[in-house]
């Protein structure tokens, strides 16, 4: 892809799709164009059998600064003071965040710099996240009279309630170390080790059966919204169907026979 593209794409031989936010001038803000590119590309990655894992990275000092407030402000010029435009943008953004969760491929955020507001939401929406130890996170909407309500959805599903509320009510910056402590990211590494640490995790996951990963990812997000008994009923059904899959038969056989499994991804 051309370097002028706001979202760069690269697929390696291991099936790792690297998506790089490339609008550093606007701090990789989630403009309408960026949201459109992200949504379409995540959907393509989910449907592409050659893609096994997705890494979401960024160029520049900011991973993602959230919505493009200049675009949002321009929307106020409409007779309805921007209500229809704001509704459209929020729906677009919410759709992108859900597409990450619903993507059958694991998505790993590789976080450099700051991730604020909807940028923090983007990190929280990914299945896994590794951050440079210099990265920072915040939901700063309260500073400008705009509570980070949509980022709250992803944030509150990843960290404990009181930690989420502290971020949402104060708008303070959260260090990478603190983000790892409260579960917003998996771990932190030195900036110069970030890319390799993310790729190492991606390769480890990519070596598994993609059918198994898709089954497990889908089940994880479904069961956590259910009551305990319902979750066990649902997960038991998933296990039965998974046991009947060719890759489960192959994997168990390989384990018993002490050999490497040969995945068919089905």
N, C-alpha and C positions, 0 to 999 in steps of 0.2 A: 504494500500500500504506500501511497505518497506520504511524505512527512507532513504535508499540510492537512491531512485527514485528522479529524478530531478524535477518532477512535481507531487505533492501529490494531491489526490482527496478525497473529503468527501461529501456525500449527506445526509442531515439531514431530519427529518420527515416533515419539512415545505416545502420541495422541494428546499432548498437552496444548491446549489453545490458550495463548497469551493475548489478553485484551488490554490495551494501554490507553488510558485517557490522555489525550494529547492536545489539550487546550490550556496550556500553562499560563497564557496571557490573561485568561479569565479564571485562573486558579482551578481549572477543570470543573467549572460550575455545571450543574445539571440544567443546561439550557434546553429549550425544546429540541434543538438539533441533537444534542448529546443524548437526551432521553430516547429520542427516536432511534438513534444508532445503537444504543445499548439494548433496547428492547428487541430490535430486529436481530441483532447479532447473538444475543442469548438464546433466542428462539431457534436460530440456525444451528448453533452449537448443540442444543438439545436434540435436534433432529438428525445431526450428522453422526453416523456410526463411527467415523474416524476420530471423533473427539471423545476422549475419555475423562478428562479433567479440564476445568477452566480456571485460569489465574487472572484476576482483575488487578492491574497495576496502574501506575500513573507516572507521567513525566512532570517535572517541575517541583517547586517547593511545597505545593499543596497536593494531597491525594485528591481531595474534592471539597470545595468550599460550600457545597449545598446548592440551592436554587440560585439562578441568575436574577438577583434583585433588580437589576436595571431593566431586564425584560418584564419582570412582574410589575414594576412601577409604570412602565409604558402602557401596560394593559389597563391602567386606571383611566385612560383617556376615553374609554368607551362610555356611552350614556348610562350604563348600569354600574359605573365605577369599577369595572373589571370583574364583576361577579362571574359572568360566563367564562371569561378567560381563566380566572383563577381555578374555577371548577374543572376546566379542561386540563390544565397543567397538573393539578393535584391527582386527577384520575390517571393521567399519563404516568406520573411518577409512581403512584401506588401500583400501577400495572407492571412497571419495570421491576420494582422491589419483589412483587409476588412472582414474577417470571423467574427470578433467581432462585427463590425457594422451590418453585414448581419444576425447575429445570432438572431433568433426570441425571445430569452430570454434576458431580461435586464442584462447587465454586469456592475458590480460595482468594481472599483479599490479601494483597501484598502492599502494606501501607507505609508510605513515606510521608513526611511532612504532616500537615494538619488534615483532619477529617471533621468537618463541622456541619451541624444541622443535617440536611438531607445527605451530606457526605458521610456523616457518622451513621446515619440510617443505612447507607449503602454497605458500610462495613458490617453492621449488625445483621444485615439481610443475607450476607454470604454464609456458607456453611462453616467455613473455617477462616481464620485471619492470623497472619503473622505480621508484626509491625517492627519497624526500626525503633531502637530504643530512644530515638529523638522525636518520634511521632507524638502528636497530641490530638485529643478528641474533645468535642464539646457539642452541646445542644444549646446555642446561645440566643435563641429566639426571644427569651424574656428581656434581653437588653434592648430590643427594638420594638417591644410591644406585641410580639408575635410568638405565642407559645408553640414549641416544636411538637405539635400534636401528631403529625404523621411519623416523624422520627421516633416518637414515643412508642409506637406500635412495635417496631423492630427492637428498639432498645429494651423495652420491658419484657420481651420474650427471650432476652439473652442474659440479662443481669438481674439480680434480686431487686425487689421493689424499692427499697430504701436507697439503694445505690442509683437506680434509674431516676428516682424523684430528686435526689441531690443534684444530679447533672441537669435535669430539666428545670428545676426551680432556681438554681443559682446561675446557670449558664457558664460556670467556671470551666477553664481548661483542665482536662484530665490527662495526666502523663501516661506514656506507654506502659510504664511499670504498673501504675494503678489500673489501667485498662485490662492488663493481664490478670491482675489480682482479683478484679470483680467479674471476669469472664467475658469481657467485650472482645478480647483477642486471645488467641491460644497461647502465644508467647512472644517475647521480644528478642531481637538480636541486634548486633552492631549494624549500622547502615550498610557497610561494605560487604556484609555477610547475608543481607536480606534476600537478594535474588536467589542465591544458591540454596538457602534454607527453605524457601518457598518451592523451588523446583524439586528439592529432595523429597519434600512431603508429597508433592504432586506425582512424582514418579512412583512413590510407594503405593499411592492410591490407584494410579493408572495400571499397576500390575495386577489388580484384582479383576474379577469378572464384572463387566459393566452392567450386566443384568442384575447381579447381586447388589451392586452399589445403588442402582436405580430403585430396586425394591426396598432397600433399607432406608434410603433418603426419604422416599415417599412415606414410608411407614412411620419414620421418626416424627415428621411434622404433623401427620394425622393423629397419632396416638397421644401426643402431648396436649391436644385440645379436648381429650375425652376424660370422663371420670375413670377411676382406677379399674373397676370391673369391666367397663366397656373397652378400655384400652387393652386389657388382657384378652378379651374375646376377639377384638380386632387383630391384635398381634399374633394370636394363636392361629387365626385363619391365614395370615400372611405367611407364617412359618410352614404351614401345611403346603401351601401353593409353592413356596420356595423349595421345600424338600422334593417336590415333584419335578423341579427344573433340571435340565440336563447338566448345568454347571454345578449344582449342588451334588448330584450323583457323581460327577467327575471329581469334584473337590474332595468329597469324603473318601472316594476310592483311592485317590492319590495320597491322601493322608495315611490311610491304612497300609498302602503299598510303599510308603516312604519314597515318593517321587514327586516331581513338580507337576502341578495340574496343567492341562491343556484346555484353556477356556474356549467355549463356543459363543459366549455372550448370549446364551438363551437357556 
